[in-house]
Amino acid sequence: MLTIIIIVFLIILAVIVGISFKLYDYALNPKSSKEGIFNPNNSNDQREEDIWIYNYDKKEYVYINSFDNLKLHGYKIKNNSSKWAITVHGYTNNAEYMSSYAYKYYTLGYNLLMPDLRGHGKSEGNYIGMGWHDRLDILKWIEFILKEDKEAEILLHGVSMGAATVMMVSGEDLPPNVKVIIEDCGYTSAKDQLSYKLKSMFKLPSFPFINLCSLICKIKANYFISEASSIKQVEKSKVPILFIHGDKDKFVPFYMLDKLYDACKAPKDKLIVKEAGHAKSEKIATDIYWDKVINFINKYIK
């Protein structure tokens, strides 16, 4: 009888470990298929600003080395200004995804830096950082700007995982040149986000799968999933933050907005975009979106 119990226990353990490895590969391996993670988007209403970066022929291809010696790529566009916007893309996207945001800042007179996060676009990396190691990469990009322009006034604008990234940056010891942060539909933490998707997609509980996946992540990517916390970082922020979220977001749930907003002790404001799904706020309510963003950043960057 004891033998049977041990065998059953080992089988269950093997299944749990196997699922946890598959979860890591599915969620955090940038080269694995992400089929099923996103809802199909059949929209054809592409705007000129959505593809502006593809056609802009004066963009520079720039590179930095990360703290762990990855070669990271970004686009730099100069605009004869000391104002800089760093636009940060989301999960499985790349710098080009931020074209419409970058275009708007360009029209407002900002220089642009549009990085590919590690494991995305033209940047090296064999795992998705969920914002945690990415925050250190953004610090490197800030240093890159300051080497060129010591008087730079910098804003960070991130969407989805990019929003989580800039929130995680907010809790670091930032130079005074970083004036304001815009986060659009970011999650409270990588653990919360992965747990939410695990339940909504596969009807599986967080424990023990996320816990084991976190250990696998530490072995493969050198960070625990539980470390990647936007909410803990915004608690430490001294930089003003504008929080934006669509109330129909089913990917990063809308309820995360108030948790993040309430945790932030820095100057702050928020925008709720009615009827907007995930990362759609800027597209479906363009004027409302940019009126709010511009009014907020103008308080801190003249």
N, C-alpha and C positions, 0 to 999 in steps of 0.2 A: 504493500500500500504506500509506504514511504517513497519507494522508487517511482511509483506512478505520479505522486504529488510533485516530486523533484523534476520529473520529465515534463509534466504539464507546466510547471513554473518556468523551466528553461525555454519551452516553446513560446510561452507568453512573452517572456523577456526578449527572446529573439525577434518576435513580431514587433514589439514596441521599439526596439533598437533599429530594426529595419525601416519602420515607418519614419522614425526620427531622421535617419540618414536621407531618406527620400524627401522629407520635408526640407532639409537643408539644401539639397540639390535643386529642388523645385523653386524654392524661394530665394536662395542666396547665391546660387551659381549663375553668373550672367550669361553663360553659354547654353544653359538648359532651356527647354521649351517652357514658355509661360502661358501656354494655351489654357484658357479657363479662368485665369486670374482676373482678366479684364472683361467687361461686357463689350460685345462687338459694337464698333462705332461706324455706322454707315453714312455719316454725314459728309456731304460733298460741298458744304458751304465754306470753302477755304477762302481766306481773305489775302490781299496782297501782302499785308504785314506778316502773315503766317509763314511766308516763304521769302521774306525780304533778305534774310541772312544768306540764303543760297545765291542770290543774284548780286549781292553787294560785293564788288570786286576789289575794294580797298581794305578788306579785313586781313589782319595779320595772323599767321599761325604761330602761336607761342607755346613754350613748354617750360615746365618746372620739374624738379625731382622731389618726390614725396619723402616723408620721414623714413619710410621703409624702402626707398630707392626705386620707386615706380616712376616711369616717365609719363607725366600727365599733360594733356593737351588742352588748349583753350584758344578762343578767338579774341583778338584785341582790335578795337576800333577807336581811333583817336578822333576827337571832336573839338580840339583847341579849347580845352576847359580843364579846371582842376576838380571838377565834379566827376565821380566815377560810379557806375552801377555794375555790380557783379550779379549776374542772373544765373540762378542755379536750378537745373532741371530735375525731373523726378525719376522714379523707378523705371528702369529699362529704357529710358529716353536718352537724349543727348543734347548738346548745346544748342543745336538747331531748333529744338522744340521750343526754346525760349525766344524765338524770333520776334513775335509780336510785342513781347515785353521789352526786349532790347530796342526794337524800333521806336517804341514810345519814348524811352529814355533818351535815345539819340535825338529825337525831335525836340526834347526838352534841354538839349545842350550837354548831355552827359557823354563822357568817354565810356566805352563798354569793355567789360571782360566777361566772356562767356565760356566757363570751363566745362569740359567733359569730366564728370565724376569718375573715380577709379572703377575699372571694369565696364565702362560705358564709352560709346563713341570711339574716339581715337586715343583714349587714355589706356594705359596698361592696367592690369589687375585681374585676378581670377576669382574675385568674390564681390558681392554687393555689400557696401558698408553700412547701409541703412541710416546714414547720416553721422555715424560715430567717428570712424576714421576719416570720413569726408570732412568733418569739421576741422581737423588738423590740416587737411589739404587746402581748405579755404583760407586758413591762417597763412599758409604759404603763398597763396595768390594775393592776399592783402600785402604781404611783404614784397611781393613782385611789383605791385603798383607803387609802393612807397619808395622803392629803390629808384623808380623813374620820376616820381612826383611826391616830394616830401610834404607838400602842402595839400595833398589830395583830400577831398571830402568824399567819403565812401558810403554808399548804401548797399545793402544786401537784399535781394528779392528772390525768394525761392518758392517753388510750387511742388506740392505733394512731398516726396522724399527730399526734394530740394528745400522745401519749407522746414521739414524736420532738421535738415542740415544747418540752415541758418539759425534756427532756434538753438541747436546744440552749440553753434559758434558763439551765440549770445552769452553763454555762461562762462566763457573764457576771459582771460585778462587781455582785453582788446586795446589797441592804440586809440587815442582820442580822435583819430581820423575817421573811425567808423561811427557814423552819425545816426543811422536809423536802419531798422530791419523791417521788411515786409514779408510776412509768412502767409501763404495761401494754401489752405487745406492740408496742413501738416498734422501728423499724429502725435499723441502724447508720449509714446515710447514704441520702440521696435517690438518689445514683448507684447504690449497691448494690441498693436496692429496685427502681428502674426497670429496672436490668439484669436482675434476677431475673425480673421480670414479662415483660420483653421476650423472654427465653429461654423461659420456661414457657408463655407464651401464643402467641408467634409464631415460636419456634425461631430467633430472630435473635440474633447476637452483640452484645455491648455496643459494640465498636468496628466501624464508625465512627459508628453511629447515636446513641448516647448523647452522644458528643463533639459532634456537630453539633447535636443537640437542646439541649445545654447552651449552645452559642453562641446559638441561637435564643432560649432562655430569658433569656439576658443582654440581648438586644436588646428582647424583649417585656416581660420582668418585672424586669429590672435585677438579676438574680443568676445566677451560674453554678450548675448543678446540683451540681457538685463541692464548692461551698461549704457546702452543707446537710448537715453531718456531725454526727450525734449523738455518734459515738464520739470525735471530736476534742474535742467540748465536755465530755463527761463526764470526760475526762482532766484537765480544768481545774477540775472542780467541787469546791467546798468544802462543799456542802450534802449532807446524807445522802440517799441514793437507795435506794428499794426497787424492784427489778426483778422484773416478773411476766411470765410467758409460758405459753401453753398448748402442750403438747407435740405437738398435732395441728394446729398452725397451718400452713396451706398458703399463706396470703397474705403475711404477714411471717414468713419461715421461722424455725423454732425455734432453729436454730444461731446466730442473731444474738444471742440472750440471753447466752450465755457470753462472746462477744466484747465486748459492752457492759459486762458485769459485771467482766470482767478488766481493762478499761481504766480503770474508775473507781477513783480513789485516795481518795475521800471515804468516810466511814462508809457501809456498804452491807449489804444482805441481798437474798435472792431467793426467789421462790416459783414453782415449776413446778406447773402445774395439769394433772393427768393427763386425757387424753381431751378436752381443750378445744381447739376450733378458734379461728379468729381473733376476738379481742374477745369471747370467750364465757366467759372464766374466772370472772368475777363471777356469771354467771347459772347455770353448771352446778355451781359449788362455792362457793355464797354464804357459808356459815359459815366454811369454811376461808379463803376470800379475805379476809373482813373481820376475822377473828381475827388474821391475819398483818398486815394493814394497820394495825389499831388498836394492836396491840402495838408495831409499828415507830414509828408517829407519837407514841405516848405516851412514848417515850424523849426526844422533843425538844419536844413541846408538852404542857403539863400542864393 
